[in-house]
Amino acid sequence: MNAKTSRNLDRRGIALLAALIFIVLFSAFSIGVLSLSTANVQTASNHHTSNLARSSAESGLEYVRYWFSQVSLPGTIAAEQRFAYFVDKLESILQGYDIPFENLLEADQSFRIGTAENPILLQAGPERSFYAEIRPLGTERIRIRISGRAGDFERTIQADFAYGTRRHSVFDFGVATKGPLGLWGNIQIEGVNISVESDVYIESEDQNNALTIVGNSQIAGDVKIVNSNAVVTLQGGKAGIGGETGQAAIDNHVQIGVPATEFPYPNTDYFEQYVDGITITSANKSSYSSDTTLENIRITANANPTFSGNVTLKGVVFIEYPNQVVFTGNTDVIGIIIGDGDLNDHSGTSTIEFRGNVSSRSVSELPVEQFGKLTRETGTFLMAPGFAVSFGGSFDTLNGCIAANGVTFYGNAGGVIGGSVINYSPTLMTLTGNADLYFNRTGITSLPAGFFPEIVIHYDPSSYLEIP
């Protein structure tokens, strides 16, 4: 072998060694890239699953908001009793959906929807779920922590809810009824100052025939109906709404399928503090039937009196339930008539009927030195849950709202109403004959005396917080 051949062989050996080195380096680099790529995929997968866990918690929050939206509390509930009342209502709702819960109110002031061991399933394969813990935050707020799961990951969020009231109530309308409304004859529903004072609100959720106007009857304002399948019937050439007749009146002045608004709770017990006058019973009722002035009186259950002559009523007239009270003569009211009945009784067996002429003035006109703080209880003329109320005579002004489980105007009944007419009954409310009702609601900025707004639970989005 000569020197030249030896050098060529040496070069081949070096080239082979270099190639092997490069193969090893590239293999190691490939393995590194593969490992890094695998780690990145795993990291991305973990981020995705972690985000799914947070999404599960946020989905849980939406579930909770929906369940909370179905809870309302009477305005008369004391602040320190709100959470216990709220929990009772929430239990009933969750039972209806077959949702697991734990009421630990007596043990540690908490309520749990689902648990870590038994969460609420959102999705299977991969499994997503949540569970929540609810606690009172003082007397004005509720705090909830929701833990969401996805696979092996869990994320927790926190949010607060505050007690508050609904934005609107039935006192934003001239007439508001839970049942359908019927106008037959020459009925005029108008606003004293502007037509919006005579707006009408109808729920009629159990009956599709929500509004019937027959003859020459007119509603000057607009109509809102909750029942999305509601039917409005206009019969007669002058039957109209909002100043128009025929289909144009329905198209332009009737809204169907609107959200339900609030019917405030009528607290009749509130007025018992003022009842310090005589008590009318079935035995002595004839002594007070006519030509009399009565102050802060009580009419006992089943007394069933008829006031046939001229009667002046001052302060509070507190009518126990059941009863049938009739006014056939001229009645002058400087006060508030209370029917202390059952808000859920729509039978119409307890009644308050005005067959004669009625005049009404505010309690603010009573002497303060005699009637005290009652003179500040303004805005209510008649509050009678569980009673059907009817008016058959005329009146100049009824100074305040009228609220009952059934309201009827017939004959020549009519005049100015200084507030709203509220019907808590789901049965038909009728106006027949030649009644002209003029609503004057201008300047009314607060609830009438004795009414308490529902308390509802509002979500506070500014309180949202992710818990590490």
C-alpha positions in Angstrom: 0.0 0.0 0.0 1.5 3.3 -1.0 1.3 6.5 0.9 -1.5 8.0 -1.3 -3.8 5.0 -0.7 -3.2 5.2 3.0 -4.2 8.9 3.0 -7.4 8.1 1.2 -8.3 5.4 3.7 -7.7 7.8 6.5 -10.0 10.4 5.0 -12.8 7.7 4.5 -12.5 6.8 8.2 -12.8 10.4 9.3 -15.9 10.9 7.0 -17.6 7.8 8.5 -16.9 9.1 12.0 -18.2 12.5 11.2 -21.4 11.0 9.6 -21.9 8.9 12.7 -21.5 11.9 14.9 -24.0 13.9 12.8 -26.5 11.0 12.9 -26.2 10.9 16.7 -26.6 14.6 17.0 -29.6 14.7 14.7 -31.2 11.8 16.5 -30.7 13.5 19.8 -32.1 16.7 18.4 -35.1 14.8 17.0 -35.7 13.1 20.3 -35.5 16.5 22.0 -37.9 18.1 19.5 -40.3 15.2 20.0 -40.1 15.4 23.8 -40.6 19.2 23.6 -43.6 18.8 21.2 -45.1 16.1 23.4 -44.7 18.4 26.5 -46.3 21.3 24.6 -49.2 19.1 23.6 -49.6 17.9 27.2 -49.4 21.5 28.4 -51.9 22.6 25.8 -54.2 19.7 26.8 -53.8 20.7 30.5 -54.7 24.3 29.7 -57.7 23.2 27.7 -58.9 20.9 30.5 -58.3 23.6 33.1 -60.3 26.1 31.1 -63.0 23.5 30.7 -63.1 23.2 34.5 -63.5 27.0 34.8 -66.1 26.9 32.1 -67.9 24.2 34.2 -67.8 26.6 37.2 -69.3 29.4 35.1 -71.9 27.1 33.7 -72.8 26.3 37.3 -73.1 30.0 38.0 -75.6 30.3 35.2 -77.6 27.4 36.6 -77.6 29.0 40.0 -78.7 32.3 38.6 -81.6 30.6 37.0 -82.7 28.9 40.2 -82.2 32.1 42.2 -84.4 34.0 39.7 -87.4 31.8 40.7 -87.1 32.8 44.4 -88.9 35.8 45.8 -89.5 36.8 49.4 -92.4 38.9 50.8 -91.3 42.4 51.6 -92.5 41.9 55.2 -89.7 39.3 56.0 -87.3 40.7 58.6 -83.7 41.2 57.2 -82.2 38.6 59.6 -84.7 36.0 58.5 -84.2 36.4 54.8 -81.6 33.8 54.2 -83.5 31.1 56.1 -86.7 31.9 54.0 -84.6 32.0 50.9 -83.1 28.5 51.6 -86.6 27.1 52.2 -87.7 28.4 48.8 -84.6 27.2 47.0 -85.0 23.7 48.5 -88.4 23.4 46.9 -87.1 24.5 43.5 -84.2 22.1 43.5 -86.4 19.2 44.6 -88.5 19.9 41.5 -85.4 19.5 39.3 -84.2 16.5 41.3 -81.0 18.3 42.2 -79.0 17.1 45.2 -78.4 19.5 48.0 -77.4 19.8 51.7 -79.1 22.2 54.0 -76.6 22.9 56.8 -78.2 26.2 57.9 -78.4 25.2 61.6 -75.0 23.7 61.7 -72.8 26.2 59.9 -75.0 28.7 58.0 -74.4 27.1 54.6 -76.4 25.5 51.8 -74.7 23.3 49.3 -75.9 22.4 45.9 -74.2 19.1 45.1 -71.0 18.1 46.9 -67.4 17.2 46.0 -68.4 13.6 46.2 -71.7 14.0 44.4 -71.5 17.0 42.0 -74.0 18.2 39.4 -73.1 16.5 36.1 -72.9 18.9 33.1 -71.4 16.5 30.5 -70.2 13.0 30.3 -67.1 11.8 28.4 -65.0 13.8 29.3 -66.9 14.4 32.5 -67.7 18.0 33.4 -69.5 18.9 36.6 -69.9 21.5 39.4 -70.9 21.9 43.0 -71.6 25.0 45.0 -71.7 26.4 48.5 -74.0 29.3 49.5 -73.6 31.4 52.6 -75.2 34.6 53.9 -73.0 37.7 53.7 -74.6 39.9 56.4 -78.3 40.5 56.0 -78.2 42.2 52.5 -76.1 39.8 50.4 -75.5 36.1 49.6 -72.1 34.7 48.6 -71.7 31.6 46.5 -68.5 29.6 45.7 -68.8 27.3 42.7 -66.2 24.6 41.9 -66.2 23.3 38.3 -64.5 20.1 37.2 -63.3 18.7 34.0 -61.3 15.4 34.1 -58.8 15.7 37.0 -58.9 19.5 37.0 -61.0 21.7 39.3 -61.4 25.5 39.3 -63.4 27.7 41.7 -65.1 31.0 41.2 -66.9 33.2 43.7 -69.8 35.7 43.2 -72.3 37.7 45.3 -76.0 38.2 45.1 -77.9 41.1 46.7 -81.4 41.3 47.9 -83.4 43.9 46.0 -86.8 44.6 44.4 -88.0 44.4 40.9 -87.8 47.4 38.6 -91.5 47.6 37.8 -94.7 46.9 39.6 -98.4 46.8 38.8 -98.7 50.3 40.1 -97.1 51.5 36.8 -100.5 50.8 35.2 -104.1 52.1 35.6 -105.6 48.6 35.6 -103.6 45.5 36.3 -105.2 42.0 36.5 -103.9 38.5 36.9 -106.9 37.2 35.0 -108.4 38.3 31.7 -110.3 41.6 31.3 -113.7 42.2 29.6 -115.3 45.6 28.7 -118.9 45.5 27.6 -121.1 48.5 26.9 -119.9 52.1 26.9 -116.8 51.8 29.1 -114.1 54.5 28.9 -110.7 54.0 30.6 -108.8 57.2 30.3 -106.0 59.1 31.9 -106.7 62.4 33.6 -103.4 64.0 32.4 -102.0 61.7 29.8 -103.1 58.5 28.2 -100.3 56.4 29.8 -102.1 56.8 33.1 -104.7 54.4 31.8 -102.3 51.7 30.5 -103.5 48.2 31.2 -101.5 45.1 32.3 -103.0 41.6 31.9 -101.4 38.3 32.8 -104.2 35.8 31.9 -101.7 32.9 31.9 -104.4 30.3 32.2 -106.8 31.7 29.6 -105.9 32.7 26.1 -108.9 35.0 25.7 -107.1 37.8 27.6 -108.9 40.9 26.5 -112.4 41.4 25.1 -113.8 44.8 24.2 -117.5 44.9 23.0 -119.6 47.9 22.0 -118.4 51.4 22.3 -115.8 50.7 25.0 -112.3 52.3 24.8 -108.9 52.0 26.5 -107.0 55.2 26.0 -103.6 53.8 26.9 -101.7 50.8 25.7 -102.1 47.2 26.8 -99.4 44.7 27.9 -100.3 41.0 28.1 -98.0 38.3 29.6 -99.6 35.2 28.0 -97.7 34.7 24.7 -100.8 32.9 23.2 -103.2 35.7 24.2 -106.1 36.6 22.0 -107.5 40.1 21.9 -111.1 40.6 20.6 -112.7 43.9 19.6 -116.4 43.8 18.7 -118.2 46.9 17.6 -117.3 49.8 15.4 -116.0 52.0 18.2 -114.3 49.3 20.3 -110.7 50.6 20.5 -107.3 50.9 22.2 -104.9 53.8 22.2 -107.2 56.0 20.2 -107.5 53.5 17.3 -110.1 50.8 16.4 -110.0 47.4 14.6 -106.8 45.6 13.9 -104.7 48.8 14.0 -105.6 49.2 17.6 -104.2 45.7 18.3 -101.2 46.0 16.1 -100.1 49.4 17.5 -101.2 49.4 21.1 -101.1 45.8 22.4 -97.9 43.9 23.4 -98.3 40.2 23.8 -95.7 38.0 25.6 -94.3 40.7 27.8 -92.3 39.7 31.0 -94.4 39.4 34.1 -94.2 42.3 36.5 -94.6 42.4 40.3 -97.8 42.3 42.3 -96.7 43.8 45.7 -97.8 41.9 48.8 -100.8 43.5 50.5 -100.1 43.5 54.3 -103.5 43.9 55.9 -102.2 43.1 59.4 -100.3 46.4 59.3 -103.5 48.4 59.7 -104.7 46.7 62.8 -102.6 49.1 64.9 -105.1 51.8 64.0 -108.3 50.0 64.9 -109.4 51.5 68.2 -113.0 52.3 67.5 -116.2 50.3 67.8 -116.6 46.7 66.8 -119.5 45.8 64.5 -120.9 42.3 64.9 -123.8 40.3 63.6 -125.7 41.2 66.8 -125.2 45.0 66.8 -124.9 45.8 63.1 -128.4 47.2 62.7 -127.4 50.0 65.1 -124.9 51.4 62.7 -126.6 50.8 59.4 -127.5 54.4 58.5 -127.0 58.1 59.3 -123.8 57.5 61.3 -120.2 58.4 61.5 -117.7 55.6 62.3 -114.0 55.9 63.1 -111.3 53.2 63.0 -113.9 50.4 63.2 -113.6 46.6 63.1 -116.3 44.4 61.4 -116.0 40.9 62.7 -116.1 37.8 60.6 -119.6 36.8 59.3 -121.2 40.0 60.6 -122.4 40.6 57.0 -123.6 44.2 57.6 -125.5 46.4 55.1 -125.0 50.2 55.4 -128.2 51.5 53.9 -128.2 55.2 54.7 -125.8 58.0 54.7 -122.5 56.8 56.3 -119.3 58.6 57.0 -116.2 56.4 57.6 -113.1 57.9 59.0 -109.7 56.3 59.5 -109.5 52.5 59.0 -112.4 50.2 58.3 -111.0 46.7 59.2 -113.2 43.9 57.8 -112.5 40.4 59.0 -112.8 37.4 56.8 -115.1 35.9 55.7 -117.7 38.6 55.3 -120.2 40.2 53.0 -120.4 44.0 53.4 -122.8 46.1 51.4 -123.0 49.9 51.1 -126.4 50.9 49.4 -126.6 54.5 50.3 -124.2 57.5 50.1 -120.9 56.6 51.6 -118.2 59.2 52.4 -114.8 57.7 53.2 -111.9 59.7 54.7 -109.7 56.8 55.2 -108.8 53.3 54.1 -111.0 50.2 53.8 -109.2 46.9 54.6 -110.5 43.4 53.9 -108.3 41.0 55.9 -108.8 38.0 53.7 -106.8 35.2 52.0 -104.8 36.3 49.0 -105.2 32.9 47.5 -109.0 32.8 47.8 -110.4 33.6 44.4 -113.9 32.1 45.1 -115.7 35.5 45.4 -117.6 34.3 48.5 -116.4 37.2 50.6 -117.5 40.5 49.1 -117.4 44.3 49.5 -120.1 46.0 47.4 -120.8 49.7 46.8 -124.2 50.0 45.2 -124.7 53.7 46.0 -122.6 56.8 45.5 -119.1 56.9 47.0 -116.9 59.9 47.8 -113.4 59.5 49.1 -110.7 61.7 50.6 -107.2 61.0 51.7 -106.3 60.2 55.3 -104.0 63.2 55.2 -107.2 65.3 55.6 -107.9 63.8 59.0 -106.8 65.8 62.1 -103.3 64.8 63.2 -104.0 65.4 66.8 -106.7 62.6 66.7 -105.5 60.2 64.1 -101.7 60.6 64.5 -99.4 58.8 62.0 -102.4 57.3 60.2 -102.6 60.6 58.4 -99.3 59.7 56.6 -100.6 56.3 55.3 -101.6 57.7 51.9 -102.1 56.2 48.4 -104.6 53.4 49.3 -108.4 53.6 49.2 -109.2 49.8 49.4 -107.0 46.8 50.1 -109.0 43.6 50.3 -107.2 40.3 49.4 -109.6 37.4 49.4 -112.6 39.7 48.8 -114.4 40.4 45.5 -115.1 44.1 45.3 -117.8 45.7 43.1 -118.9 49.3 42.3 -122.4 50.0 41.0 -122.7 53.7 41.8 -120.9 56.8 40.8 -118.1 58.5 42.6 -116.3 61.8 42.2 -112.8 60.6 43.2 -111.6 57.4 44.9 -108.4 58.8 46.6 -106.0 55.9 46.3 -105.6 52.4 44.7 -108.1 49.6 44.8 -106.7 46.1 45.2 -108.8 42.9 45.7 -109.3 39.3 44.5 -111.9 40.3 41.9 -112.9 43.8 40.9 -116.1 44.7 39.0 -117.6 48.0 37.8 -121.2 47.9 36.6 -124.1 50.2 35.9 -123.3 53.9 36.1 -120.2 53.4 38.2 -117.5 55.8 37.3 -115.3 58.7 38.3 -111.7 59.5 39.0 -109.4 56.9 40.6 -106.3 58.4 42.3 -104.1 55.3 41.8 -104.4 51.9 40.2 -107.0 49.1 40.2 -105.3 45.8 41.0 -107.0 42.4 40.6 -105.1 39.6 42.3 -107.6 37.0 41.0 -106.9 34.9 37.8 -110.7 35.0 37.1 -112.3 37.4 34.6 -112.4 41.1 35.6 -115.4 42.8 34.1 -116.5 46.4 33.4 -120.1 46.7 32.1 -122.6 49.4 31.6 -121.7 53.0 31.3 -118.7 53.2 33.6 -116.1 55.9 32.8 -112.9 55.5 34.8 -110.4 58.3 34.8 -107.0 57.5 36.2 -104.9 60.1 37.9 -101.5 58.6 38.7 -99.4 61.7 38.2 -97.0 62.4 41.1 -97.2 58.9 42.6 -93.6 57.9 43.2 -93.9 55.3 46.1 -95.9 52.2 46.9 -99.3 52.9 48.4 -99.7 52.4 52.1 -99.7 48.8 53.3 -98.1 47.3 50.2 -94.7 45.7 50.4 -92.6 44.9 47.3 -91.3 41.4 46.6 -87.7 40.9 47.5 -85.8 39.2 44.7 -82.1 38.1 44.4 -79.9 40.2 42.0 -76.6 39.0 40.7 -73.7 41.4 41.2 -71.3 40.9 38.2 -68.7 43.2 39.8 -68.2 40.6 42.6 -67.0 37.8 40.2 -63.7 36.4 41.4 -61.6 33.4 40.4 -60.2 31.6 43.5 -56.6 30.4 43.2 
